[in-house]
Amino acid sequence: MNDRKGRPAGLRERTRRAVQAEIVTTAMRLFLERGFEATTMEQIATEIGISRRSLFRYFGTKEDIVLGDHAAHGEVLRAALEARPANEPPWEALRAALRELLESLPYSAEEFLKITSMLHASPSLRARQLEKRRQWTELLVPDIARRLGAAEDFMTQVRAHALAACALACSEVATETWVRSGGTVDMERAFDEAVAAVRG
């Protein structure tokens, strides 16, 4: 199937993804150089060489640019969890899946520290990030419920929701601790400490 200019639809989609990637790369550079709050959509559009109106066709807000890949990360996390051995206990499976997600991110430790610091410093980004994390919880619940047995049972669903939400909260606490330490704290150890506190 071709578009009105005779180009294959697949090429059009690849072009769109390439432009999106350029926007994200350029915007992240500006955010890290100037600060998230200080950078405007107009500045991003000017830097790329497109109109502000064109930029809004790809991303509605600055928050969307930073967190647009969170949905994809959620799918990576779900796939990593579902790939764990079926008899592995929920906490162990969640820990391994979260580690796999972290290792899949295309950032150096220094870049990830800068990006995460920016996320934690911006109230609007924090709010959107928490919204995305709630979506991740929903993605993880079916697998956790199966690991608990009687996946269709109402109370099993409650337990599965609690486990997924707690694991993500512990991950957030560990990441925040890592950021506050300037990247010196071992993030996995901080996660384990948070989980130990929750589990008593």
FENGI-V202995 format. One record per residue. RES is the residue in one letter. SS is DSSP state (hx for helix, st for strand, lp for the rest). OMEGA is omega in whole degrees, 0 to 359 (* if undefined). D_FIRST is the distance of its C-alpha to the first C-alpha in Angstrom with 2 decimals. Layout:
BEGIN
{{RES;SS;OMEGA;D_FIRST} {RES;SS;OMEGA;D_FIRST}}
END
This chain:
BEGIN
{{M;lp;181;0.00} {N;st;174;3.82} {D;lp;186;6.93} {R;lp;179;9.96} {K;lp;177;11.33} {G;lp;180;8.80} {R;lp;176;8.50} {P;st;180;6.11} {A;hx;179;6.05} {G;hx;178;8.58} {L;hx;178;10.67} {R;hx;180;10.94} {E;hx;178;12.19} {R;hx;178;14.47} {T;hx;179;15.82} {R;hx;180;16.61} {R;hx;179;18.39} {A;hx;178;20.27} {V;hx;178;21.51} {Q;hx;181;22.56} {A;hx;179;24.44} {E;hx;178;26.16} {I;hx;182;27.21} {V;hx;181;28.66} {T;hx;181;30.48} {T;hx;181;31.95} {A;hx;180;32.89} {M;hx;177;34.58} {R;hx;180;36.58} {L;hx;179;37.75} {F;hx;182;38.57} {L;hx;179;40.68} {E;hx;190;42.36} {R;hx;186;43.11} {G;lp;184;42.86} {F;lp;184;40.25} {E;lp;184;42.12} {A;lp;182;42.95} {T;lp;181;39.41} {T;lp;176;37.50} {M;hx;178;33.84} {E;hx;180;34.84} {Q;hx;178;36.24} {I;hx;180;33.14} {A;hx;179;30.95} {T;hx;181;33.54} {E;hx;181;33.73} {I;hx;181;30.00} {G;lp;176;29.93} {I;lp;179;27.68} {S;lp;177;28.79} {R;hx;180;30.02} {R;hx;178;27.52} {S;hx;179;24.61} {L;hx;182;26.26} {F;hx;175;26.43} {R;hx;181;22.66} {Y;hx;182;22.65} {F;lp;182;26.04} {G;lp;183;28.27} {T;lp;174;31.49} {K;hx;179;33.17} {E;hx;179;33.62} {D;hx;180;29.86} {I;hx;183;29.63} {V;hx;188;32.39} {L;hx;183;31.54} {G;lp;181;27.76} {D;lp;179;27.71} {H;hx;178;30.34} {A;hx;178;27.88} {A;hx;177;26.48} {H;hx;177;30.12} {G;hx;178;30.90} {E;hx;176;28.38} {V;hx;180;29.97} {L;hx;179;33.33} {R;hx;180;32.45} {A;hx;179;31.09} {A;hx;179;34.25} {L;hx;182;36.45} {E;hx;180;34.91} {A;lp;180;35.36} {R;lp;179;39.10} {P;lp;185;41.54} {A;lp;182;41.74} {N;lp;180;45.51} {E;lp;180;45.48} {P;lp;185;47.09} {P;hx;183;44.91} {W;hx;180;46.53} {E;hx;180;46.23} {A;hx;179;42.58} {L;hx;179;41.74} {R;hx;181;43.66} {A;hx;180;41.86} {A;hx;178;38.40} {L;hx;177;39.32} {R;hx;180;40.61} {E;hx;176;37.36} {L;hx;181;35.39} {L;hx;181;37.84} {E;hx;181;37.58} {S;hx;184;33.77} {L;lp;185;33.87} {P;lp;182;33.15} {Y;lp;170;36.38} {S;lp;179;39.83} {A;hx;181;42.72} {E;hx;179;43.70} {E;hx;181;40.27} {F;hx;178;39.98} {L;hx;179;43.48} {K;hx;182;42.66} {I;hx;181;39.47} {T;hx;176;41.23} {S;hx;178;44.24} {M;hx;179;42.10} {L;hx;184;40.59} {H;hx;183;44.11} {A;hx;184;45.54} {S;lp;179;43.18} {P;hx;182;43.85} {S;hx;178;40.43} {L;hx;180;38.68} {R;hx;180;41.05} {A;hx;179;40.29} {R;hx;180;36.51} {Q;hx;178;37.05} {L;hx;177;39.19} {E;hx;179;36.55} {K;hx;181;34.01} {R;hx;176;36.70} {R;hx;177;37.20} {Q;hx;177;33.58} {W;hx;180;34.29} {T;hx;180;37.25} {E;hx;179;35.17} {L;hx;185;32.92} {L;hx;187;36.07} {V;hx;183;38.05} {P;hx;180;36.63} {D;hx;180;37.51} {I;hx;179;40.87} {A;hx;178;41.70} {R;hx;180;41.12} {R;hx;180;43.44} {L;hx;182;46.05} {G;lp;180;45.91} {A;lp;187;45.56} {A;lp;182;42.20} {E;lp;181;42.14} {D;lp;185;45.62} {F;hx;183;45.84} {M;hx;174;48.28} {T;hx;177;46.26} {Q;hx;178;43.34} {V;hx;181;45.80} {R;hx;180;46.96} {A;hx;177;43.46} {H;hx;181;42.54} {A;hx;180;45.81} {L;hx;181;45.31} {A;hx;180;41.77} {A;hx;180;42.85} {C;hx;180;46.04} {A;hx;179;44.31} {L;hx;177;41.94} {A;hx;178;44.96} {C;hx;176;46.93} {S;hx;179;44.10} {E;hx;178;44.14} {V;hx;180;47.93} {A;hx;180;47.83} {T;hx;179;45.31} {E;hx;178;47.37} {T;hx;178;50.51} {W;hx;180;48.91} {V;hx;181;47.92} {R;hx;180;51.44} {S;lp;183;52.98} {G;lp;178;51.01} {G;lp;183;49.27} {T;lp;179;52.57} {V;lp;175;52.52} {D;lp;186;50.88} {M;hx;180;47.94} {E;hx;178;48.02} {R;hx;178;51.74} {A;hx;177;51.31} {F;hx;180;48.74} {D;hx;178;51.21} {E;hx;179;53.99} {A;hx;179;51.97} {V;hx;179;51.11} {A;hx;179;54.77} {A;hx;180;55.88} {V;hx;184;53.56} {R;hx;177;54.60} {G;lp;*;58.25}}
END
